[in-house]
Amino acid sequence: MAYSDLELLARIIKCEAGGEGENGMKAVASVVMNRVEVSYGEYSRYKTVREVVFQKGQFVCAMETVGGEYNPQNIYNMSLEQVHWDIAKWAMAGNRLTNLGLALWFYNPYSPQCRQNFPTRVGELVIRIGDHCFYNPTPAYADT
């Protein structure tokens, strides 16, 4: 489908963090936009929301199949509400959660504990918001 970057961001917000409240959704939007704007390391090759969202292996919500099975929780099946559009516009206007830093990664550990580094030593835990742990780049990220 030919979604605009705004709609793709709204859809990834809903799919990845729709149950995480406003701050959880803003945090996910911030990570996507941080990846669009980072000027060094692996993500510097991706300059649009579309490129970030569809980077291979990054967002399960952008995958129609996972492990050879249909993924019913994907961006194409999301019914957007005004809050998702509003947060996408907020993030695309340059706004970020101040307690998030320059986070480039997030994940749900399905446990009360966040690991200190993610995905390896290129990311360091900065904060947990709802069920997701968020990670800022370390100096090692520049070499990716």
Helices and strands as residue ranges (DSSP letters): H 5-17, H 21-37, G 42-45, H 49-53, G 60-62, E 65-66, E 69-70, G 75-77, H 82-92, G 98-100, E 105-107, E 123-129, E 132-137, G 139-143
